[in-house]
């Protein structure tokens, strides 16, 4: 490591978006680079029904669908392209509270995709980019 010791950093994000991920990219005088571990913070407005997020977005091969449900229920997930062609569909029983569903999208070609979730009769549509 090219640093002359431990460093301490503090940042305040006054407008975080639901679940926000952070990491530090350090570049030292000798050109050495490194990344910190990824940490996350959740804003208080994340825990609302049918608040669906996709991370990371854009992605190179794997997404996590983050969502909240006020009851034990069923979640339906569908991924389509701009022409409406389906690439993924699945239904799962989920538990009350915050949940995450990992999906491997490495087999998709680069482009814009649409993720539709149906949770407690409410439909949410989100976009993500596969590169």
N, CA, C and O atoms as CSV, one atom per row, in Angstrom:
chain,resi,resn,atom,element,x,y,z
A,1,UNK,N,N,0.852,-1.182,0.000
A,1,UNK,CA,C,0.000,0.000,0.000
A,1,UNK,C,C,0.889,1.233,0.000
A,1,UNK,O,O,1.924,1.270,0.665
A,2,UNK,N,N,0.474,2.229,-0.747
A,2,UNK,CA,C,1.300,3.417,-0.905
A,2,UNK,C,C,0.968,4.519,0.088
A,2,UNK,O,O,1.630,5.557,0.085
A,3,UNK,N,N,-0.017,4.332,0.923
A,3,UNK,CA,C,-0.391,5.353,1.896
A,3,UNK,C,C,0.593,5.355,3.052
A,3,UNK,O,O,1.225,4.341,3.347
A,4,UNK,N,N,0.716,6.496,3.699
A,4,UNK,CA,C,1.621,6.578,4.847
A,4,UNK,C,C,0.881,6.306,6.161
A,4,UNK,O,O,1.394,6.623,7.234
A,5,UNK,N,N,-0.306,5.728,6.087
A,5,UNK,CA,C,-1.057,5.387,7.296
A,5,UNK,C,C,-2.544,5.344,7.028
A,5,UNK,O,O,-2.992,5.560,5.902
A,6,UNK,N,N,-3.305,5.064,8.069
A,6,UNK,CA,C,-4.752,5.005,7.940
A,6,UNK,C,C,-5.342,6.392,7.748
A,6,UNK,O,O,-4.823,7.380,8.268
A,7,UNK,N,N,-6.400,6.451,7.017
A,7,UNK,CA,C,-7.114,7.705,6.790
A,7,UNK,C,C,-8.541,7.544,7.297
A,7,UNK,O,O,-9.090,6.442,7.289
A,8,UNK,N,N,-9.120,8.617,7.726
A,8,UNK,CA,C,-10.500,8.617,8.171
A,8,UNK,C,C,-11.265,9.633,7.333
A,8,UNK,O,O,-10.809,10.762,7.152
A,9,UNK,N,N,-12.431,9.233,6.822
A,9,UNK,CA,C,-13.237,10.101,5.975
A,9,UNK,C,C,-14.636,10.197,6.538
A,9,UNK,O,O,-15.142,9.251,7.141
A,10,UNK,N,N,-15.264,11.355,6.337
A,10,UNK,CA,C,-16.649,11.533,6.742
A,10,UNK,C,C,-17.344,12.375,5.693
A,10,UNK,O,O,-16.850,13.431,5.299
A,11,UNK,N,N,-18.503,11.897,5.239
A,11,UNK,CA,C,-19.293,12.606,4.242
A,11,UNK,C,C,-20.747,12.531,4.665
A,11,UNK,O,O,-21.189,11.503,5.179
A,12,UNK,N,N,-21.488,13.590,4.459
A,12,UNK,CA,C,-22.918,13.595,4.740
A,12,UNK,C,C,-23.658,13.769,3.422
A,12,UNK,O,O,-23.469,14.762,2.720
A,13,UNK,N,N,-24.497,12.800,3.095
A,13,UNK,CA,C,-25.343,12.865,1.910
A,13,UNK,C,C,-26.707,13.351,2.378
A,13,UNK,O,O,-27.447,12.612,3.028
A,14,UNK,N,N,-27.038,14.594,2.047
A,14,UNK,CA,C,-28.276,15.188,2.541
A,14,UNK,C,C,-29.518,14.747,1.787
A,14,UNK,O,O,-30.635,14.990,2.243
A,15,UNK,N,N,-29.340,14.097,0.633
A,15,UNK,CA,C,-30.490,13.631,-0.144
A,15,UNK,C,C,-30.242,12.213,-0.670
A,15,UNK,O,O,-30.181,12.012,-1.883
A,16,UNK,N,N,-30.100,11.230,0.222
A,16,UNK,CA,C,-29.882,9.867,-0.264
A,16,UNK,C,C,-31.144,9.347,-0.945
A,16,UNK,O,O,-32.254,9.764,-0.617
A,17,UNK,N,N,-30.964,8.450,-1.879
A,17,UNK,CA,C,-32.083,7.886,-2.624
A,17,UNK,C,C,-32.339,6.476,-2.133
A,17,UNK,O,O,-31.618,5.555,-2.516
A,18,UNK,N,N,-33.337,6.285,-1.301
A,18,UNK,CA,C,-33.707,4.950,-0.844
A,18,UNK,C,C,-32.539,4.211,-0.235
A,18,UNK,O,O,-32.160,4.465,0.909
A,19,UNK,N,N,-31.969,3.298,-0.994
A,19,UNK,CA,C,-30.786,2.561,-0.587
A,19,UNK,C,C,-29.650,3.052,-1.465
A,19,UNK,O,O,-29.690,2.885,-2.684
A,20,UNK,N,N,-28.633,3.660,-0.854
A,20,UNK,CA,C,-27.538,4.265,-1.597
A,20,UNK,C,C,-26.234,3.582,-1.215
A,20,UNK,O,O,-25.958,3.356,-0.036
A,21,UNK,N,N,-25.435,3.256,-2.228
A,21,UNK,CA,C,-24.152,2.597,-2.015
A,21,UNK,C,C,-23.018,3.600,-2.176
A,21,UNK,O,O,-23.087,4.504,-3.008
A,22,UNK,N,N,-21.960,3.426,-1.360
A,22,UNK,CA,C,-20.810,4.318,-1.400
A,22,UNK,C,C,-19.521,3.497,-1.355
A,22,UNK,O,O,-19.487,2.407,-0.786
A,23,UNK,N,N,-18.458,4.040,-1.965
A,23,UNK,CA,C,-17.118,3.498,-1.793
A,23,UNK,C,C,-16.123,4.599,-2.122
A,23,UNK,O,O,-16.453,5.568,-2.807
A,24,UNK,N,N,-14.890,4.438,-1.622
A,24,UNK,CA,C,-13.841,5.431,-1.845
A,24,UNK,C,C,-12.856,4.890,-2.863
A,24,UNK,O,O,-12.402,3.750,-2.759
A,25,UNK,N,N,-12.532,5.710,-3.841
A,25,UNK,CA,C,-11.517,5.380,-4.839
A,25,UNK,C,C,-10.302,6.232,-4.498
A,25,UNK,O,O,-10.330,7.455,-4.636
A,26,UNK,N,N,-9.232,5.573,-4.052
A,26,UNK,CA,C,-8.011,6.275,-3.656
A,26,UNK,C,C,-6.973,6.184,-4.761
A,26,UNK,O,O,-6.729,5.108,-5.308
A,27,UNK,N,N,-6.363,7.315,-5.086
A,27,UNK,CA,C,-5.263,7.361,-6.047
A,27,UNK,C,C,-4.092,8.028,-5.337
A,27,UNK,O,O,-4.180,9.176,-4.902
A,28,UNK,N,N,-2.993,7.287,-5.229
A,28,UNK,CA,C,-1.831,7.767,-4.496
A,28,UNK,C,C,-0.861,8.482,-5.436
A,28,UNK,O,O,-0.957,8.360,-6.657
A,29,UNK,N,N,0.071,9.227,-4.846
A,29,UNK,CA,C,1.036,10.013,-5.621
A,29,UNK,C,C,1.846,9.156,-6.583
A,29,UNK,O,O,2.230,9.632,-7.651
A,30,UNK,N,N,2.113,7.905,-6.230
A,30,UNK,CA,C,2.898,7.028,-7.107
A,30,UNK,C,C,2.047,6.345,-8.179
A,30,UNK,O,O,2.559,5.512,-8.927
A,31,UNK,N,N,0.754,6.682,-8.267
A,31,UNK,CA,C,-0.128,6.125,-9.283
A,31,UNK,C,C,-0.894,4.897,-8.839
A,31,UNK,O,O,-1.768,4.428,-9.568
A,32,UNK,N,N,-0.592,4.355,-7.655
A,32,UNK,CA,C,-1.297,3.192,-7.137
A,32,UNK,C,C,-2.746,3.568,-6.849
A,32,UNK,O,O,-3.016,4.630,-6.287
A,33,UNK,N,N,-3.694,2.681,-7.241
A,33,UNK,CA,C,-5.118,2.927,-7.007
A,33,UNK,C,C,-5.713,1.776,-6.216
A,33,UNK,O,O,-5.282,0.630,-6.342
A,34,UNK,N,N,-6.705,2.093,-5.402
A,34,UNK,CA,C,-7.452,1.052,-4.701
A,34,UNK,C,C,-8.853,1.570,-4.385
A,34,UNK,O,O,-9.098,2.776,-4.339
A,35,UNK,N,N,-9.771,0.611,-4.169
A,35,UNK,CA,C,-11.145,0.928,-3.820
A,35,UNK,C,C,-11.435,0.414,-2.413
A,35,UNK,O,O,-10.966,-0.656,-2.026
A,36,UNK,N,N,-12.208,1.181,-1.657
A,36,UNK,CA,C,-12.626,0.737,-0.331
A,36,UNK,C,C,-13.714,-0.319,-0.476
A,36,UNK,O,O,-14.216,-0.568,-1.572
A,37,UNK,N,N,-14.067,-0.931,0.642
A,37,UNK,CA,C,-15.234,-1.801,0.658
A,37,UNK,C,C,-16.466,-0.945,0.369
A,37,UNK,O,O,-16.474,0.257,0.636
A,38,UNK,N,N,-17.487,-1.565,-0.168
A,38,UNK,CA,C,-18.740,-0.863,-0.430
A,38,UNK,C,C,-19.565,-0.841,0.849
A,38,UNK,O,O,-19.711,-1.863,1.520
A,39,UNK,N,N,-20.098,0.317,1.179
A,39,UNK,CA,C,-21.009,0.466,2.314
A,39,UNK,C,C,-22.310,1.056,1.789
A,39,UNK,O,O,-22.332,1.655,0.714
A,40,UNK,N,N,-23.391,0.892,2.539
A,40,UNK,CA,C,-24.662,1.444,2.094
A,40,UNK,C,C,-25.369,2.165,3.227
A,40,UNK,O,O,-25.112,1.930,4.408
A,41,UNK,N,N,-26.257,3.040,2.830
A,41,UNK,CA,C,-27.110,3.753,3.779
A,41,UNK,C,C,-28.526,3.723,3.239
A,41,UNK,O,O,-28.744,3.837,2.032
A,42,UNK,N,N,-29.459,3.573,4.112
A,42,UNK,CA,C,-30.868,3.504,3.721
A,42,UNK,C,C,-31.586,4.723,4.283
A,42,UNK,O,O,-31.506,5.004,5.479
A,43,UNK,N,N,-32.285,5.443,3.416
A,43,UNK,CA,C,-33.036,6.598,3.905
A,43,UNK,C,C,-34.337,6.110,4.525
A,43,UNK,O,O,-34.781,4.997,4.247
A,44,UNK,N,N,-34.937,6.923,5.347
A,44,UNK,CA,C,-36.172,6.536,6.028
A,44,UNK,C,C,-37.334,6.341,5.075
A,44,UNK,O,O,-38.301,5.665,5.425
A,45,UNK,N,N,-37.268,6.916,3.874
A,45,UNK,CA,C,-38.402,6.786,2.958
A,45,UNK,C,C,-38.322,5.529,2.103
A,45,UNK,O,O,-39.166,5.341,1.227
A,46,UNK,N,N,-37.324,4.650,2.328
A,46,UNK,CA,C,-37.236,3.418,1.544
A,46,UNK,C,C,-38.350,2.449,1.910
A,46,UNK,O,O,-38.909,1.801,1.025
A,47,UNK,N,N,-38.683,2.335,3.176
A,47,UNK,CA,C,-39.610,1.310,3.646
A,47,UNK,C,C,-41.057,1.686,3.372
A,47,UNK,O,O,-41.833,1.911,4.300
A,48,UNK,N,N,-41.415,1.752,2.110
A,48,UNK,CA,C,-42.793,1.963,1.708
A,48,UNK,C,C,-43.169,0.867,0.736
A,48,UNK,O,O,-42.322,0.390,-0.020
A,49,UNK,N,N,-44.411,0.466,0.746
A,49,UNK,CA,C,-44.853,-0.610,-0.132
A,49,UNK,C,C,-44.533,-0.321,-1.588
A,49,UNK,O,O,-44.680,0.801,-2.073
A,50,UNK,N,N,-44.093,-1.362,-2.264
A,50,UNK,CA,C,-43.843,-1.342,-3.708
A,50,UNK,C,C,-42.778,-0.348,-4.136
A,50,UNK,O,O,-42.763,0.079,-5.290
A,51,UNK,N,N,-41.887,0.028,-3.229
A,51,UNK,CA,C,-40.748,0.865,-3.583
A,51,UNK,C,C,-39.645,-0.070,-4.043
A,51,UNK,O,O,-38.924,-0.636,-3.221
A,52,UNK,N,N,-39.509,-0.234,-5.348
A,52,UNK,CA,C,-38.574,-1.193,-5.928
A,52,UNK,C,C,-37.355,-0.451,-6.451
A,52,UNK,O,O,-37.474,0.602,-7.078
A,53,UNK,N,N,-36.172,-1.017,-6.183
A,53,UNK,CA,C,-34.933,-0.455,-6.702
A,53,UNK,C,C,-34.120,-1.564,-7.342
A,53,UNK,O,O,-34.226,-2.727,-6.954
A,54,UNK,N,N,-33.302,-1.196,-8.329
A,54,UNK,CA,C,-32.401,-2.126,-8.987
A,54,UNK,C,C,-30.982,-1.624,-8.770
A,54,UNK,O,O,-30.662,-0.483,-9.104
A,55,UNK,N,N,-30.126,-2.486,-8.204
A,55,UNK,CA,C,-28.720,-2.134,-8.014
A,55,UNK,C,C,-27.852,-3.324,-8.395
A,55,UNK,O,O,-28.256,-4.455,-8.124
A,56,UNK,N,N,-26.710,-3.144,-8.994
A,56,UNK,CA,C,-26.253,-1.883,-9.582
A,56,UNK,C,C,-26.968,-1.622,-10.905
A,56,UNK,O,O,-27.462,-2.549,-11.548
A,57,UNK,N,N,-27.018,-0.397,-11.290
A,57,UNK,CA,C,-27.623,-0.005,-12.551
A,57,UNK,C,C,-26.855,1.198,-13.087
A,57,UNK,O,O,-26.948,2.288,-12.524
A,58,UNK,N,N,-26.101,1.016,-14.164
A,58,UNK,CA,C,-26.043,-0.126,-15.089
A,58,UNK,C,C,-25.283,-1.308,-14.482
A,58,UNK,O,O,-24.611,-1.181,-13.458
A,59,UNK,N,N,-25.413,-2.465,-15.150
A,59,UNK,CA,C,-24.787,-3.689,-14.669
A,59,UNK,C,C,-24.052,-4.407,-15.792
A,59,UNK,O,O,-24.369,-4.240,-16.970
A,60,UNK,N,N,-23.071,-5.204,-15.407
A,60,UNK,CA,C,-22.381,-6.020,-16.405
A,60,UNK,C,C,-22.850,-7.465,-16.367
A,60,UNK,O,O,-22.531,-8.235,-17.273
A,61,UNK,N,N,-23.607,-7.856,-15.331
A,61,UNK,CA,C,-24.014,-9.242,-15.324
A,61,UNK,C,C,-24.923,-9.699,-14.207
A,61,UNK,O,O,-25.438,-10.814,-14.280
A,62,UNK,N,N,-25.153,-8.900,-13.172
A,62,UNK,CA,C,-25.974,-9.334,-12.054
A,62,UNK,C,C,-26.683,-8.120,-11.470
A,62,UNK,O,O,-26.069,-7.070,-11.281
A,63,UNK,N,N,-27.971,-8.261,-11.185
A,63,UNK,CA,C,-28.705,-7.181,-10.525
A,63,UNK,C,C,-29.313,-7.705,-9.231
A,63,UNK,O,O,-29.552,-8.902,-9.073
A,64,UNK,N,N,-29.552,-6.791,-8.323
A,64,UNK,CA,C,-30.296,-7.077,-7.104
A,64,UNK,C,C,-31.549,-6.220,-7.138
A,64,UNK,O,O,-31.474,-5.003,-7.308
A,65,UNK,N,N,-32.692,-6.852,-6.978
A,65,UNK,CA,C,-33.965,-6.147,-6.927
A,65,UNK,C,C,-34.307,-5.992,-5.455
A,65,UNK,O,O,-34.506,-6.980,-4.749
A,66,UNK,N,N,-34.375,-4.742,-4.992
A,66,UNK,CA,C,-34.652,-4.437,-3.585
A,66,UNK,C,C,-36.081,-3.940,-3.473
A,66,UNK,O,O,-36.513,-3.095,-4.257
A,67,UNK,N,N,-36.814,-4.462,-2.501
A,67,UNK,CA,C,-38.224,-4.085,-2.369
A,67,UNK,C,C,-38.676,-4.280,-0.931
A,67,UNK,O,O,-38.008,-4.935,-0.131
A,68,UNK,N,N,-39.814,-3.703,-0.630
A,68,UNK,CA,C,-40.397,-3.770,0.707
A,68,UNK,C,C,-41.842,-4.214,0.568
A,68,UNK,O,O,-42.551,-3.785,-0.342
A,69,UNK,N,N,-42.269,-5.076,1.479
A,69,UNK,CA,C,-43.668,-5.502,1.520
A,69,UNK,C,C,-44.187,-5.397,2.944
A,69,UNK,O,O,-43.474,-5.721,3.894
A,70,UNK,N,N,-45.420,-4.949,3.096
A,70,UNK,CA,C,-46.007,-4.819,4.429
A,70,UNK,C,C,-46.623,-6.136,4.909
A,70,UNK,O,O,-47.076,-6.225,6.050
A,71,UNK,N,N,-46.642,-7.166,4.038
A,71,UNK,CA,C,-47.197,-8.466,4.402
A,71,UNK,C,C,-46.387,-9.589,3.760
A,71,UNK,O,O,-45.605,-9.354,2.839
A,72,UNK,N,N,-46.583,-10.813,4.257
A,72,UNK,CA,C,-46.072,-11.984,3.549
A,72,UNK,C,C,-46.932,-12.139,2.300
A,72,UNK,O,O,-48.158,-12.171,2.398
A,73,UNK,N,N,-46.313,-12.234,1.135
A,73,UNK,CA,C,-47.078,-12.230,-0.110
A,73,UNK,C,C,-46.276,-12.877,-1.234
A,73,UNK,O,O,-45.253,-13.518,-0.991
A,74,UNK,N,N,-46.747,-12.704,-2.453
A,74,UNK,CA,C,-46.042,-13.220,-3.623
A,74,UNK,C,C,-45.499,-12.055,-4.453
A,74,UNK,O,O,-46.158,-11.028,-4.619
A,75,UNK,N,N,-44.282,-12.242,-4.967
A,75,UNK,CA,C,-43.657,-11.255,-5.843
A,75,UNK,C,C,-43.486,-11.885,-7.214
A,75,UNK,O,O,-42.926,-12.974,-7.336
A,76,UNK,N,N,-43.965,-11.204,-8.246
A,76,UNK,CA,C,-43.764,-11.636,-9.632
A,76,UNK,C,C,-42.793,-10.666,-10.290
A,76,UNK,O,O,-42.964,-9.451,-10.200
A,77,UNK,N,N,-41.766,-11.212,-10.956
A,77,UNK,CA,C,-40.749,-10.401,-11.620
A,77,UNK,C,C,-40.667,-10.812,-13.083
A,77,UNK,O,O,-40.611,-12.001,-13.400
A,78,UNK,N,N,-40.660,-9.817,-13.977
A,78,UNK,CA,C,-40.517,-10.060,-15.414
A,78,UNK,C,C,-39.506,-9.079,-15.973
A,78,UNK,O,O,-39.538,-7.893,-15.645
A,79,UNK,N,N,-38.602,-9.572,-16.824
A,79,UNK,CA,C,-37.644,-8.712,-17.525
A,79,UNK,C,C,-37.923,-8.819,-19.008
A,79,UNK,O,O,-37.993,-9.914,-19.566
A,80,UNK,N,N,-38.087,-7.636,-19.657
A,80,UNK,CA,C,-38.332,-7.575,-21.095
A,80,UNK,C,C,-37.382,-6.566,-21.734
A,80,UNK,O,O,-36.757,-5.755,-21.050
A,81,UNK,N,N,-37.289,-6.637,-23.065
A,81,UNK,CA,C,-36.537,-5.609,-23.788
A,81,UNK,C,C,-37.522,-4.575,-24.324
A,81,UNK,O,O,-38.718,-4.653,-24.041
A,82,UNK,N,N,-37.034,-3.616,-25.091
A,82,UNK,CA,C,-37.877,-2.521,-25.593
A,82,UNK,C,C,-38.992,-3.004,-26.509
A,82,UNK,O,O,-40.019,-2.336,-26.633
A,83,UNK,N,N,-38.805,-4.158,-27.154
A,83,UNK,CA,C,-39.849,-4.678,-28.046
A,83,UNK,C,C,-40.864,-5.541,-27.301
A,83,UNK,O,O,-41.811,-6.039,-27.910
A,84,UNK,N,N,-40.678,-5.726,-25.986
A,84,UNK,CA,C,-41.611,-6.503,-25.189
A,84,UNK,C,C,-41.268,-7.982,-25.094
A,84,UNK,O,O,-42.017,-8.749,-24.490
A,85,UNK,N,N,-40.159,-8.392,-25.673
A,85,UNK,CA,C,-39.736,-9.796,-25.628
A,85,UNK,C,C,-39.313,-10.144,-24.195
A,85,UNK,O,O,-38.496,-9.441,-23.600
A,86,UNK,N,N,-39.872,-11.238,-23.640
A,86,UNK,CA,C,-39.573,-11.635,-22.269
A,86,UNK,C,C,-38.280,-12.446,-22.215
A,86,UNK,O,O,-38.057,-13.352,-23.018
A,87,UNK,N,N,-37.434,-12.092,-21.245
A,87,UNK,CA,C,-36.184,-12.805,-21.030
A,87,UNK,C,C,-36.150,-13.518,-19.681
A,87,UNK,O,O,-35.366,-14.445,-19.479
A,88,UNK,N,N,-37.003,-13.079,-18.764
A,88,UNK,CA,C,-36.989,-13.655,-17.422
A,88,UNK,C,C,-38.357,-13.457,-16.809
A,88,UNK,O,O,-38.950,-12.384,-16.923
A,89,UNK,N,N,-38.855,-14.492,-16.158
A,89,UNK,CA,C,-40.088,-14.370,-15.393
A,89,UNK,C,C,-40.040,-15.356,-14.238
A,89,UNK,O,O,-39.628,-16.504,-14.404
A,90,UNK,N,N,-40.463,-14.897,-13.068
A,90,UNK,CA,C,-40.421,-15.749,-11.879
A,90,UNK,C,C,-41.386,-15.211,-10.837
A,90,UNK,O,O,-41.600,-14.003,-10.726
A,91,UNK,N,N,-41.969,-16.136,-10.070
A,91,UNK,CA,C,-42.811,-15.774,-8.933
A,91,UNK,C,C,-42.242,-16.442,-7.704
A,91,UNK,O,O,-41.869,-17.615,-7.732
A,92,UNK,N,N,-42.178,-15.673,-6.607
A,92,UNK,CA,C,-41.643,-16.183,-5.342
A,92,UNK,C,C,-42.498,-15.714,-4.189
A,92,UNK,O,O,-43.059,-14.619,-4.226
A,93,UNK,N,N,-42.600,-16.545,-3.161
A,93,UNK,CA,C,-43.205,-16.122,-1.910
A,93,UNK,C,C,-42.158,-15.294,-1.167
A,93,UNK,O,O,-40.987,-15.669,-1.106
A,94,UNK,N,N,-42.586,-14.178,-0.610
A,94,UNK,CA,C,-41.674,-13.312,0.143
A,94,UNK,C,C,-42.244,-13.028,1.521
A,94,UNK,O,O,-43.431,-13.228,1.783
A,95,UNK,N,N,-41.372,-12.561,2.386
A,95,UNK,CA,C,-41.766,-12.254,3.752
A,95,UNK,C,C,-41.987,-10.761,3.940
A,95,UNK,O,O,-41.470,-9.940,3.183
A,96,UNK,N,N,-42.747,-10.432,4.941
A,96,UNK,CA,C,-42.977,-9.038,5.303
A,96,UNK,C,C,-41.636,-8.368,5.593
A,96,UNK,O,O,-40.772,-8.965,6.234
A,97,UNK,N,N,-41.458,-7.128,5.122
A,97,UNK,CA,C,-40.255,-6.355,5.400
A,97,UNK,C,C,-39.439,-6.113,4.150
A,97,UNK,O,O,-39.935,-6.223,3.029
A,98,UNK,N,N,-38.166,-5.780,4.366
A,98,UNK,CA,C,-37.260,-5.500,3.252
A,98,UNK,C,C,-36.724,-6.808,2.689
A,98,UNK,O,O,-36.365,-7.718,3.436
A,99,UNK,N,N,-36.674,-6.889,1.378
A,99,UNK,CA,C,-36.248,-8.092,0.689
A,99,UNK,C,C,-35.306,-7.736,-0.449
A,99,UNK,O,O,-35.269,-6.596,-0.912
A,100,UNK,N,N,-34.543,-8.734,-0.892
A,100,UNK,CA,C,-33.659,-8.575,-2.053
A,100,UNK,C,C,-33.732,-9.841,-2.878
A,100,UNK,O,O,-33.746,-10.947,-2.337
A,101,UNK,N,N,-33.778,-9.677,-4.191
A,101,UNK,CA,C,-33.808,-10.799,-5.129
A,101,UNK,C,C,-32.668,-10.606,-6.104
A,101,UNK,O,O,-32.656,-9.627,-6.849
A,102,UNK,N,N,-31.703,-11.522,-6.118
A,102,UNK,CA,C,-30.596,-11.460,-7.064
A,102,UNK,C,C,-30.972,-12.141,-8.367
A,102,UNK,O,O,-31.571,-13.217,-8.362
A,103,UNK,N,N,-30.618,-11.514,-9.489
A,103,UNK,CA,C,-30.916,-12.076,-10.812
A,103,UNK,C,C,-29.671,-11.979,-11.677
A,103,UNK,O,O,-29.073,-10.911,-11.803
A,104,UNK,N,N,-29.285,-13.102,-12.271
A,104,UNK,CA,C,-28.145,-13.148,-13.190
A,104,UNK,C,C,-28.637,-12.716,-14.570
A,104,UNK,O,O,-29.484,-13.382,-15.165
A,105,UNK,N,N,-28.105,-11.600,-15.079
A,105,UNK,CA,C,-28.484,-11.114,-16.412
A,105,UNK,C,C,-27.285,-11.129,-17.355
A,105,UNK,O,O,-27.280,-10.437,-18.373
A,106,UNK,N,N,-26.272,-11.919,-17.013
A,106,UNK,CA,C,-25.052,-11.961,-17.831
A,106,UNK,C,C,-25.299,-12.501,-19.231
A,106,UNK,O,O,-24.533,-12.211,-20.151
A,107,UNK,N,N,-26.360,-13.282,-19.403
A,107,UNK,CA,C,-26.675,-13.834,-20.726
A,107,UNK,C,C,-27.379,-12.838,-21.646
A,107,UNK,O,O,-27.559,-13.123,-22.830
A,108,UNK,N,N,-27.778,-11.683,-21.130
A,108,UNK,CA,C,-28.443,-10.673,-21.965
A,108,UNK,C,C,-27.399,-9.889,-22.750
A,108,UNK,O,O,-26.288,-9.662,-22.272
A,109,UNK,N,N,-27.769,-9.478,-23.962
A,109,UNK,CA,C,-26.876,-8.627,-24.741
A,109,UNK,C,C,-26.927,-7.210,-24.176
A,109,UNK,O,O,-27.848,-6.870,-23.434
A,110,UNK,N,N,-25.962,-6.399,-24.515
A,110,UNK,CA,C,-25.932,-5.014,-24.034
A,110,UNK,C,C,-27.155,-4.267,-24.522
A,110,UNK,O,O,-27.568,-4.417,-25.672
A,111,UNK,N,N,-27.738,-3.458,-23.638
A,111,UNK,CA,C,-28.900,-2.669,-24.031
A,111,UNK,C,C,-29.756,-2.261,-22.854
A,111,UNK,O,O,-29.385,-2.456,-21.697
A,112,UNK,N,N,-30.915,-1.689,-23.168
A,112,UNK,CA,C,-31.880,-1.217,-22.184
A,112,UNK,C,C,-32.917,-2.307,-21.951
A,112,UNK,O,O,-33.446,-2.887,-22.900
A,113,UNK,N,N,-33.205,-2.583,-20.669
A,113,UNK,CA,C,-34.189,-3.596,-20.307
A,113,UNK,C,C,-35.174,-3.016,-19.303
A,113,UNK,O,O,-34.899,-2.016,-18.639
A,114,UNK,N,N,-36.323,-3.668,-19.208
A,114,UNK,CA,C,-37.389,-3.233,-18.312
A,114,UNK,C,C,-37.682,-4.348,-17.319
A,114,UNK,O,O,-37.874,-5.504,-17.698
A,115,UNK,N,N,-37.711,-3.987,-16.062
A,115,UNK,CA,C,-38.026,-4.935,-15.005
A,115,UNK,C,C,-39.381,-4.543,-14.430
A,115,UNK,O,O,-39.566,-3.427,-13.945
A,116,UNK,N,N,-40.325,-5.479,-14.491
A,116,UNK,CA,C,-41.655,-5.232,-13.951
A,116,UNK,C,C,-41.841,-6.129,-12.736
A,116,UNK,O,O,-41.579,-7.330,-12.793
A,117,UNK,N,N,-42.293,-5.541,-11.644
A,117,UNK,CA,C,-42.622,-6.321,-10.459
A,117,UNK,C,C,-44.091,-6.140,-10.141
A,117,UNK,O,O,-44.660,-5.067,-10.344
A,118,UNK,N,N,-44.695,-7.202,-9.641
A,118,UNK,CA,C,-46.067,-7.120,-9.144
A,118,UNK,C,C,-46.051,-7.637,-7.722
A,118,UNK,O,O,-45.674,-8.779,-7.459
A,119,UNK,N,N,-46.466,-6.780,-6.814
A,119,UNK,CA,C,-46.417,-7.062,-5.392
A,119,UNK,C,C,-47.706,-6.559,-4.766
A,119,UNK,O,O,-48.000,-5.366,-4.840
A,120,UNK,N,N,-48.473,-7.436,-4.157
A,120,UNK,CA,C,-49.755,-7.068,-3.528
A,120,UNK,C,C,-50.690,-6.366,-4.504
A,120,UNK,O,O,-51.406,-5.441,-4.118
A,121,UNK,N,N,-50.691,-6.797,-5.769
A,121,UNK,CA,C,-51.565,-6.204,-6.780
A,121,UNK,C,C,-51.065,-4.896,-7.352
A,121,UNK,O,O,-51.713,-4.324,-8.229
A,122,UNK,N,N,-49.932,-4.408,-6.884
A,122,UNK,CA,C,-49.356,-3.158,-7.388
A,122,UNK,C,C,-48.222,-3.483,-8.345
A,122,UNK,O,O,-47.367,-4.320,-8.052
A,123,UNK,N,N,-48.223,-2.815,-9.489
A,123,UNK,CA,C,-47.208,-3.052,-10.515
A,123,UNK,C,C,-46.220,-1.899,-10.513
A,123,UNK,O,O,-46.606,-0.731,-10.452
A,124,UNK,N,N,-44.934,-2.244,-10.580
A,124,UNK,CA,C,-43.869,-1.252,-10.664
A,124,UNK,C,C,-43.023,-1.569,-11.884
A,124,UNK,O,O,-42.697,-2.729,-12.135
A,125,UNK,N,N,-42.668,-0.544,-12.640
A,125,UNK,CA,C,-41.823,-0.705,-13.820
A,125,UNK,C,C,-40.551,0.117,-13.641
A,125,UNK,O,O,-40.605,1.316,-13.367
A,126,UNK,N,N,-39.409,-0.546,-13.799
A,126,UNK,CA,C,-38.112,0.099,-13.673
A,126,UNK,C,C,-37.277,-0.255,-14.898
A,126,UNK,O,O,-37.491,-1.287,-15.534
A,127,UNK,N,N,-36.328,0.610,-15.219
A,127,UNK,CA,C,-35.406,0.355,-16.329
A,127,UNK,C,C,-34.021,0.062,-15.770
A,127,UNK,O,O,-33.642,0.553,-14.707
A,128,UNK,N,N,-33.268,-0.762,-16.521
A,128,UNK,CA,C,-31.862,-0.940,-16.194
A,128,UNK,C,C,-31.085,-1.151,-17.478
A,128,UNK,O,O,-31.643,-1.555,-18.498
A,129,UNK,N,N,-29.804,-0.876,-17.418
A,129,UNK,CA,C,-28.931,-0.995,-18.567
A,129,UNK,C,C,-27.956,-2.135,-18.331
A,129,UNK,O,O,-27.318,-2.215,-17.282
A,130,UNK,N,N,-27.848,-3.016,-19.320
A,130,UNK,CA,C,-26.846,-4.081,-19.312
A,130,UNK,C,C,-25.756,-3.665,-20.263
A,130,UNK,O,O,-26.033,-3.377,-21.427
A,131,UNK,N,N,-24.507,-3.626,-19.796
A,131,UNK,CA,C,-23.395,-3.253,-20.690
A,131,UNK,C,C,-22.453,-4.403,-20.897
A,131,UNK,O,O,-21.464,-4.268,-21.618
